[in-house]
């Protein structure tokens, strides 16, 4: 497991409403360009789980960016209502990213 932290940013003029993850750490833990992932959340906690195959009936999001530089861009009220601190701890493990803050 690799731990990091990131600062929440501004999206569409709304402060603390964006979390941007990118690069080799994503790809090294299974979050490659175009791969779909499921997002679960509760107060101060968010889990992203990459899918090996599509699951029927499960809401998913898609990885963006390029093959060389995968990107996960989480924005909106979900980010503002889930996290209270400006910085968020990011834990990377195989096919899972956990955000706490």
C-alpha positions in Angstrom: 0.0 0.0 0.0 1.2 3.5 -0.9 0.0 6.5 1.0 0.0 10.1 -0.3 -2.0 13.2 0.3 -3.6 15.7 -2.0 -5.1 19.1 -1.7 -8.7 19.6 -2.7 -9.0 22.1 -5.6 -11.6 24.4 -7.2 -14.0 23.2 -9.9 -16.2 25.7 -11.8 -15.4 28.4 -9.3 -16.5 26.4 -6.3 -13.6 25.9 -3.8 -12.8 22.5 -2.3 -14.9 20.7 -4.9 -12.3 18.8 -6.9 -9.9 15.9 -6.3 -7.5 15.3 -9.1 -5.4 12.1 -9.3 -3.0 11.3 -12.1 0.0 9.4 -13.3 2.0 6.3 -12.8 0.6 5.5 -9.3 -2.9 5.1 -10.8 -1.6 2.7 -13.6 0.6 0.8 -11.1 -2.5 0.0 -9.0 -4.9 -1.0 -11.8 -6.4 2.3 -12.7 -5.5 2.5 -16.4 -6.8 4.8 -19.2 -10.4 3.9 -20.0 -10.9 1.4 -17.1 -14.2 1.7 -15.3 -14.4 2.0 -11.5 -17.1 2.0 -8.8 -17.2 4.8 -6.2 -18.5 4.3 -2.6 -18.6 7.1 0.0 -19.6 8.0 3.5 -18.6 10.9 5.8 -14.9 11.6 5.4 -14.3 8.4 3.3 -14.4 7.5 -0.4 -13.4 4.2 -2.0 -12.7 3.7 -5.7 -12.6 0.1 -7.0 -11.5 -0.7 -10.5 -13.5 -3.4 -12.3 -12.0 -6.2 -14.2 -15.3 -6.8 -16.1 -18.5 -4.8 -16.3 -21.0 -5.4 -13.6 -24.7 -5.0 -14.5 -26.6 -2.5 -12.3 -23.5 -1.1 -10.6 -23.0 2.7 -11.1 -19.5 3.2 -12.6 -17.2 6.0 -13.7 -14.5 5.9 -16.4 -10.8 6.6 -16.1 -9.7 9.5 -18.5 -6.5 11.0 -19.6 -4.1 9.0 -21.9 -2.4 5.7 -21.7 0.8 7.3 -20.6 -1.0 9.6 -18.1 -4.2 8.3 -16.6 -6.4 10.8 -14.8 -9.2 10.5 -12.2 -11.0 13.9 -11.8 -13.7 13.9 -9.1 -15.7 17.1 -8.8 -18.9 18.5 -7.4 -21.0 18.6 -4.3 -20.2 14.9 -3.6 -16.6 16.0 -2.8 -17.7 19.0 -0.8 -20.1 17.0 1.3 -17.9 13.9 1.8 -14.7 15.6 3.0 -14.3 18.4 5.6 -10.5 19.0 5.5 -8.6 20.8 2.8 -6.1 17.9 2.4 -7.2 14.3 1.7 -5.1 11.2 2.4 -4.9 8.9 -0.6 -4.1 5.2 -0.1 -3.3 3.2 -3.2 -3.5 -0.6 -3.3 -4.3 -3.2 -6.0 -7.4 -2.0 -7.9 -8.5 0.2 -4.9 -8.0 3.8 -3.9 -9.2 5.0 -0.5 -9.5 8.7 0.2 -9.9 10.0 3.8 -10.2 13.5 5.1 
